């Protein structure tokens, strides 16, 4: 099983996160789940959509390239829900 763990953008894609020190923000939940999956014999990747602010076309291309069996979406804030709906359709 190949799992892809994705962070969901916080707000609109036009709102870029700048200036941004990536070391101060790490998707700790996704990293922890990924670590557990790897220790238990599963393949896993992390796709930080929140940081990258990928367009729908980029999302489609990356999903096709990675070919995950399962996609996990992390949306810790309620205003991420519109992006969860958008990404789950992809």
N, CA, C and O atoms as a GROMACS GRO file, in nm:
protein
  360
    1UNK      N    1   0.085  -0.118   0.000
    1UNK     CA    2   0.000   0.000   0.000
    1UNK      C    3   0.089   0.124   0.000
    1UNK      O    4   0.184   0.134   0.078
    2UNK      N    5   0.058   0.218  -0.087
    2UNK     CA    6   0.132   0.343  -0.094
    2UNK      C    7   0.041   0.456  -0.049
    2UNK      O    8  -0.063   0.483  -0.111
    3UNK      N    9   0.080   0.522   0.059
    3UNK     CA   10   0.000   0.630   0.116
    3UNK      C   11   0.064   0.764   0.087
    3UNK      O   12   0.185   0.781   0.099
    4UNK      N   13  -0.019   0.860   0.048
    4UNK     CA   14   0.026   0.998   0.027
    4UNK      C   15  -0.046   1.086   0.128
    4UNK      O   16  -0.169   1.098   0.124
    5UNK      N   17   0.030   1.146   0.217
    5UNK     CA   18  -0.026   1.235   0.320
    5UNK      C   19  -0.011   1.378   0.274
    5UNK      O   20   0.100   1.423   0.245
    6UNK      N   21  -0.122   1.451   0.266
    6UNK     CA   22  -0.122   1.587   0.212
    6UNK      C   23  -0.171   1.687   0.317
    6UNK      O   24  -0.269   1.663   0.386
    7UNK      N   25  -0.102   1.799   0.325
    7UNK     CA   26  -0.153   1.910   0.405
    7UNK      C   27  -0.242   1.993   0.314
    7UNK      O   28  -0.209   2.016   0.198
    8UNK      N   29  -0.355   2.036   0.366
    8UNK     CA   30  -0.451   2.113   0.288
    8UNK      C   31  -0.423   2.262   0.306
    8UNK      O   32  -0.397   2.306   0.419
    9UNK      N   33  -0.428   2.342   0.197
    9UNK     CA   34  -0.403   2.484   0.210
    9UNK      C   35  -0.495   2.554   0.310
    9UNK      O   36  -0.615   2.527   0.317
   10UNK      N   37  -0.437   2.642   0.383
   10UNK     CA   38  -0.506   2.723   0.482
   10UNK      C   39  -0.548   2.853   0.413
   10UNK      O   40  -0.469   2.947   0.405
   11UNK      N   41  -0.672   2.859   0.364
   11UNK     CA   42  -0.719   2.977   0.293
   11UNK      C   43  -0.703   2.962   0.143
   11UNK      O   44  -0.681   2.851   0.093
   12UNK      N   45  -0.713   3.072   0.071
   12UNK     CA   46  -0.708   3.066  -0.075
   12UNK      C   47  -0.565   3.042  -0.123
   12UNK      O   48  -0.468   3.067  -0.051
   13UNK      N   49  -0.554   2.992  -0.246
   13UNK     CA   50  -0.422   2.965  -0.303
   13UNK      C   51  -0.347   3.092  -0.335
   13UNK      O   52  -0.224   3.091  -0.346
   14UNK      N   53  -0.419   3.202  -0.351
   14UNK     CA   54  -0.353   3.330  -0.380
   14UNK      C   55  -0.274   3.381  -0.260
   14UNK      O   56  -0.178   3.456  -0.277
   15UNK      N   57  -0.314   3.341  -0.140
   15UNK     CA   58  -0.242   3.383  -0.020
   15UNK      C   59  -0.116   3.299  -0.004
   15UNK      O   60  -0.121   3.186   0.044
   16UNK      N   61  -0.005   3.355  -0.045
   16UNK     CA   62   0.120   3.281  -0.032
   16UNK      C   63   0.178   3.304   0.106
   16UNK      O   64   0.150   3.405   0.171
   17UNK      N   65   0.255   3.212   0.149
   17UNK     CA   66   0.315   3.218   0.282
   17UNK      C   67   0.453   3.281   0.270
   17UNK      O   68   0.552   3.209   0.253
   18UNK      N   69   0.464   3.412   0.280
   18UNK     CA   70   0.593   3.476   0.268
   18UNK      C   71   0.609   3.586   0.371
   18UNK      O   72   0.509   3.640   0.418
   19UNK      N   73   0.730   3.623   0.410
   19UNK     CA   74   0.847   3.536   0.400
   19UNK      C   75   0.828   3.417   0.493
   19UNK      O   76   0.759   3.428   0.595
   20UNK      N   77   0.887   3.306   0.460
   20UNK     CA   78   0.854   3.184   0.534
   20UNK      C   79   0.978   3.102   0.557
   20UNK      O   80   1.052   3.069   0.463
   21UNK      N   81   1.002   3.069   0.680
   21UNK     CA   82   1.112   2.979   0.715
   21UNK      C   83   1.051   2.842   0.734
   21UNK      O   84   0.986   2.816   0.835
   22UNK      N   85   1.072   2.753   0.637
   22UNK     CA   86   1.006   2.622   0.640
   22UNK      C   87   1.044   2.542   0.763
   22UNK      O   88   0.966   2.460   0.810
   23UNK      N   89   1.165   2.565   0.816
   23UNK     CA   90   1.208   2.490   0.934
   23UNK      C   91   1.122   2.520   1.056
   23UNK      O   92   1.113   2.439   1.148
   24UNK      N   93   1.058   2.637   1.057
   24UNK     CA   94   0.973   2.672   1.170
   24UNK      C   95   0.834   2.609   1.158
   24UNK      O   96   0.758   2.606   1.255
   25UNK      N   97   0.801   2.559   1.039
   25UNK     CA   98   0.672   2.493   1.018
   25UNK      C   99   0.699   2.357   0.956
   25UNK      O  100   0.745   2.349   0.842
   26UNK      N  101   0.672   2.254   1.027
   26UNK     CA  102   0.683   2.120   0.973
   26UNK      C  103   0.549   2.050   0.994
   26UNK      O  104   0.487   2.065   1.099
   27UNK      N  105   0.504   1.974   0.895
   27UNK     CA  106   0.378   1.901   0.912
   27UNK      C  107   0.399   1.782   1.006
   27UNK      O  108   0.410   1.668   0.962
   28UNK      N  109   0.404   1.810   1.135
   28UNK     CA  110   0.441   1.709   1.234
   28UNK      C  111   0.345   1.590   1.237
   28UNK      O  112   0.389   1.476   1.251
   29UNK      N  113   0.216   1.615   1.224
   29UNK     CA  114   0.121   1.504   1.223
   29UNK      C  115   0.146   1.410   1.108
   29UNK      O  116   0.148   1.288   1.126
   30UNK      N  117   0.164   1.465   0.988
   30UNK     CA  118   0.191   1.383   0.870
   30UNK      C  119   0.324   1.310   0.884
   30UNK      O  120   0.336   1.194   0.844
   31UNK      N  121   0.424   1.377   0.939
   31UNK     CA  122   0.554   1.313   0.960
   31UNK      C  123   0.543   1.195   1.056
   31UNK      O  124   0.605   1.091   1.036
   32UNK      N  125   0.465   1.213   1.159
   32UNK     CA  126   0.448   1.107   1.259
   32UNK      C  127   0.374   0.986   1.201
   32UNK      O  128   0.413   0.872   1.223
   33UNK      N  129   0.267   1.013   1.126
   33UNK     CA  130   0.192   0.904   1.062
   33UNK      C  131   0.280   0.834   0.959
   33UNK      O  132   0.279   0.711   0.950
   34UNK      N  133   0.354   0.911   0.881
   34UNK     CA  134   0.444   0.854   0.781
   34UNK      C  135   0.549   0.763   0.846
   34UNK      O  136   0.578   0.654   0.795
   35UNK      N  137   0.603   0.807   0.956
   35UNK     CA  138   0.702   0.728   1.029
   35UNK      C  139   0.642   0.594   1.074
   35UNK      O  140   0.705   0.490   1.059
   36UNK      N  141   0.520   0.599   1.128
   36UNK     CA  142   0.454   0.476   1.174
   36UNK      C  143   0.428   0.382   1.056
   36UNK      O  144   0.450   0.261   1.066
   37UNK      N  145   0.381   0.439   0.944
   37UNK     CA  146   0.354   0.356   0.827
   37UNK      C  147   0.480   0.286   0.778
   37UNK      O  148   0.479   0.167   0.748
   38UNK      N  149   0.590   0.363   0.769
   38UNK     CA  150   0.717   0.307   0.722
   38UNK      C  151   0.766   0.195   0.815
   38UNK      O  152   0.814   0.092   0.769
   39UNK      N  153   0.754   0.217   0.946
   39UNK     CA  154   0.797   0.116   1.044
   39UNK      C  155   0.714  -0.011   1.034
   39UNK      O  156   0.761  -0.119   1.071
   40UNK      N  157   0.593   0.000   0.984
   40UNK     CA  158   0.504  -0.115   0.972
   40UNK      C  159   0.493  -0.167   0.829
   40UNK      O  160   0.396  -0.234   0.793
   41UNK      N  161   0.594  -0.137   0.747
   41UNK     CA  162   0.607  -0.198   0.615
   41UNK      C  163   0.528  -0.135   0.503
   41UNK      O  164   0.513  -0.196   0.397
   42UNK      N  165   0.478  -0.015   0.522
   42UNK     CA  166   0.402   0.053   0.416
   42UNK      C  167   0.484   0.167   0.358
   42UNK      O  168   0.566   0.228   0.426
   43UNK      N  169   0.462   0.194   0.232
   43UNK     CA  170   0.527   0.306   0.164
   43UNK      C  171   0.445   0.432   0.187
   43UNK      O  172   0.322   0.429   0.183
   44UNK      N  173   0.514   0.542   0.212
   44UNK     CA  174   0.440   0.667   0.236
   44UNK      C  175   0.521   0.787   0.190
   44UNK      O  176   0.644   0.789   0.199
   45UNK      N  177   0.450   0.887   0.142
   45UNK     CA  178   0.510   1.014   0.102
   45UNK      C  179   0.428   1.126   0.164
   45UNK      O  180   0.313   1.108   0.202
   46UNK      N  181   0.491   1.243   0.172
   46UNK     CA  182   0.422   1.362   0.221
   46UNK      C  183   0.423   1.466   0.110
   46UNK      O  184   0.526   1.493   0.048
   47UNK      N  185   0.308   1.523   0.085
   47UNK     CA  186   0.292   1.628  -0.017
   47UNK      C  187   0.236   1.749   0.056
   47UNK      O  188   0.118   1.752   0.092
   48UNK      N  189   0.320   1.848   0.080
   48UNK     CA  190   0.281   1.965   0.158
   48UNK      C  191   0.217   2.071   0.067
   48UNK      O  192   0.282   2.167   0.026
   49UNK      N  193   0.091   2.050   0.036
   49UNK     CA  194   0.017   2.140  -0.054
   49UNK      C  195   0.002   2.278   0.010
   49UNK      O  196   0.002   2.379  -0.060
   50UNK      N  197  -0.009   2.282   0.142
   50UNK     CA  198  -0.023   2.411   0.210
   50UNK      C  199   0.099   2.499   0.184
   50UNK      O  200   0.085   2.619   0.159
   51UNK      N  201   0.218   2.442   0.190
   51UNK     CA  202   0.339   2.520   0.168
   51UNK      C  203   0.361   2.550   0.020
   51UNK      O  204   0.399   2.661  -0.017
   52UNK      N  205   0.337   2.451  -0.066
   52UNK     CA  206   0.366   2.465  -0.209
   52UNK      C  207   0.259   2.544  -0.284
   52UNK      O  208   0.286   2.602  -0.389
   53UNK      N  209   0.135   2.546  -0.229
   53UNK     CA  210   0.022   2.616  -0.294
   53UNK      C  211   0.006   2.571  -0.438
   53UNK      O  212   0.000   2.654  -0.529
   54UNK      N  213  -0.002   2.440  -0.459
   54UNK     CA  214  -0.011   2.381  -0.592
   54UNK      C  215  -0.145   2.411  -0.658
   54UNK      O  216  -0.249   2.412  -0.592
   55UNK      N  217  -0.140   2.436  -0.789
   55UNK     CA  218  -0.263   2.454  -0.866
   55UNK      C  219  -0.330   2.318  -0.885
   55UNK      O  220  -0.268   2.214  -0.859
   56UNK      N  221  -0.454   2.318  -0.930
   56UNK     CA  222  -0.524   2.192  -0.954
   56UNK      C  223  -0.449   2.107  -1.057
   56UNK      O  224  -0.440   1.985  -1.043
   57UNK      N  225  -0.396   2.171  -1.160
   57UNK     CA  226  -0.320   2.099  -1.263
   57UNK      C  227  -0.195   2.034  -1.204
   57UNK      O  228  -0.163   1.920  -1.236
   58UNK      N  229  -0.125   2.106  -1.117
   58UNK     CA  230  -0.007   2.050  -1.051
   58UNK      C  231  -0.046   1.933  -0.960
   58UNK      O  232   0.025   1.833  -0.954
   59UNK      N  233  -0.159   1.947  -0.890
   59UNK     CA  234  -0.206   1.838  -0.804
   59UNK      C  235  -0.234   1.713  -0.887
   59UNK      O  236  -0.190   1.603  -0.851
   60UNK      N  237  -0.305   1.730  -0.996
   60UNK     CA  238  -0.337   1.615  -1.083
   60UNK      C  239  -0.210   1.548  -1.133
   60UNK      O  240  -0.198   1.426  -1.128
   61UNK      N  241  -0.116   1.628  -1.182
   61UNK     CA  242   0.010   1.572  -1.233
   61UNK      C  243   0.088   1.499  -1.124
   61UNK      O  244   0.143   1.393  -1.149
   62UNK      N  245   0.093   1.555  -1.004
   62UNK     CA  246   0.166   1.490  -0.895
   62UNK      C  247   0.096   1.363  -0.848
   62UNK      O  248   0.163   1.263  -0.821
   63UNK      N  249  -0.037   1.364  -0.840
   63UNK     CA  250  -0.110   1.243  -0.802
   63UNK      C  251  -0.088   1.133  -0.906
   63UNK      O  252  -0.069   1.016  -0.870
   64UNK      N  253  -0.090   1.169  -1.034
   64UNK     CA  254  -0.067   1.070  -1.140
   64UNK      C  255   0.076   1.016  -1.133
   64UNK      O  256   0.098   0.897  -1.156
   65UNK      N  257   0.172   1.101  -1.102
   65UNK     CA  258   0.312   1.060  -1.095
   65UNK      C  259   0.336   0.968  -0.976
   65UNK      O  260   0.406   0.868  -0.988
   66UNK      N  261   0.279   1.002  -0.860
   66UNK     CA  262   0.302   0.927  -0.738
   66UNK      C  263   0.219   0.799  -0.733
   66UNK      O  264   0.264   0.698  -0.679
   67UNK      N  265   0.098   0.802  -0.790
   67UNK     CA  266   0.006   0.688  -0.794
   67UNK      C  267  -0.018   0.626  -0.656
   67UNK      O  268   0.010   0.508  -0.636
   68UNK      N  269  -0.070   0.704  -0.562
   68UNK     CA  270  -0.095   0.648  -0.429
   68UNK      C  271  -0.217   0.557  -0.426
   68UNK      O  272  -0.309   0.572  -0.506
   69UNK      N  273  -0.214   0.461  -0.333
   69UNK     CA  274  -0.330   0.376  -0.308
   69UNK      C  275  -0.429   0.451  -0.221
   69UNK      O  276  -0.551   0.442  -0.240
   70UNK      N  277  -0.375   0.526  -0.124
   70UNK     CA  278  -0.456   0.601  -0.028
   70UNK      C  279  -0.402   0.744  -0.021
   70UNK      O  280  -0.280   0.764  -0.020
   71UNK      N  281  -0.492   0.841  -0.016
   71UNK     CA  282  -0.453   0.982   0.004
   71UNK      C  283  -0.515   1.029   0.134
   71UNK      O  284  -0.637   1.021   0.152
   72UNK      N  285  -0.432   1.078   0.224
   72UNK     CA  286  -0.480   1.135   0.349
   72UNK      C  287  -0.470   1.286   0.344
   72UNK      O  288  -0.366   1.341   0.309
   73UNK      N  289  -0.578   1.355   0.378
   73UNK     CA  290  -0.580   1.501   0.377
   73UNK      C  291  -0.585   1.553   0.520
   73UNK      O  292  -0.674   1.518   0.597
   74UNK      N  293  -0.489   1.636   0.554
   74UNK     CA  294  -0.483   1.696   0.687
   74UNK      C  295  -0.535   1.839   0.679
   74UNK      O  296  -0.474   1.925   0.616
   75UNK      N  297  -0.647   1.862   0.744
   75UNK     CA  298  -0.708   1.995   0.745
   75UNK      C  299  -0.740   2.029   0.890
   75UNK      O  300  -0.850   2.000   0.938
   76UNK      N  301  -0.646   2.089   0.959
   76UNK     CA  302  -0.662   2.111   1.102
   76UNK      C  303  -0.748   2.231   1.137
   76UNK      O  304  -0.788   2.247   1.252
   77UNK      N  305  -0.777   2.316   1.039
   77UNK     CA  306  -0.858   2.436   1.064
   77UNK      C  307  -0.987   2.428   0.984
   77UNK      O  308  -0.988   2.379   0.871
   78UNK      N  309  -1.095   2.477   1.041
   78UNK     CA  310  -1.226   2.466   0.974
   78UNK      C  311  -1.230   2.541   0.841
   78UNK      O  312  -1.302   2.500   0.750
   79UNK      N  313  -1.155   2.649   0.828
   79UNK     CA  314  -1.160   2.722   0.701
   79UNK      C  315  -1.076   2.656   0.592
   79UNK      O  316  -1.064   2.710   0.483
   80UNK      N  317  -1.018   2.539   0.620
   80UNK     CA  318  -0.952   2.458   0.517
   80UNK      C  319  -1.052   2.373   0.440
   80UNK      O  320  -1.019   2.318   0.335
   81UNK      N  321  -1.174   2.361   0.492
   81UNK     CA  322  -1.272   2.269   0.435
   81UNK      C  323  -1.299   2.292   0.286
   81UNK      O  324  -1.310   2.194   0.212
   82UNK      N  325  -1.311   2.417   0.237
   82UNK     CA  326  -1.332   2.433   0.091
   82UNK      C  327  -1.219   2.370   0.009
   82UNK      O  328  -1.243   2.317  -0.099
   83UNK      N  329  -1.097   2.377   0.059
   83UNK     CA  330  -0.986   2.315  -0.012
   83UNK      C  331  -0.990   2.163  -0.001
   83UNK      O  332  -0.948   2.093  -0.094
   84UNK      N  333  -1.039   2.109   0.110
   84UNK     CA  334  -1.056   1.964   0.123
   84UNK      C  335  -1.155   1.917   0.016
   84UNK      O  336  -1.129   1.819  -0.053
   85UNK      N  337  -1.267   1.986   0.001
   85UNK     CA  338  -1.367   1.950  -0.100
   85UNK      C  339  -1.308   1.957  -0.241
   85UNK      O  340  -1.331   1.869  -0.323
   86UNK      N  341  -1.231   2.063  -0.267
   86UNK     CA  342  -1.170   2.080  -0.400
   86UNK      C  343  -1.070   1.967  -0.429
   86UNK      O  344  -1.071   1.908  -0.537
   87UNK      N  345  -0.984   1.936  -0.332
   87UNK     CA  346  -0.879   1.837  -0.353
   87UNK      C  347  -0.938   1.696  -0.360
   87UNK      O  348  -0.890   1.613  -0.438
   88UNK      N  349  -1.039   1.667  -0.281
   88UNK     CA  350  -1.095   1.529  -0.283
   88UNK      C  351  -1.160   1.498  -0.418
   88UNK      O  352  -1.166   1.382  -0.457
   89UNK      N  353  -1.208   1.600  -0.488
   89UNK     CA  354  -1.263   1.576  -0.622
   89UNK      C  355  -1.154   1.538  -0.722
   89UNK      O  356  -1.178   1.463  -0.816
   90UNK      N  357  -1.036   1.590  -0.699
   90UNK     CA  358  -0.922   1.560  -0.787
   90UNK      C  359  -0.879   1.416  -0.765
   90UNK      O  360  -0.785   1.370  -0.829
   0.00000   0.00000   0.00000
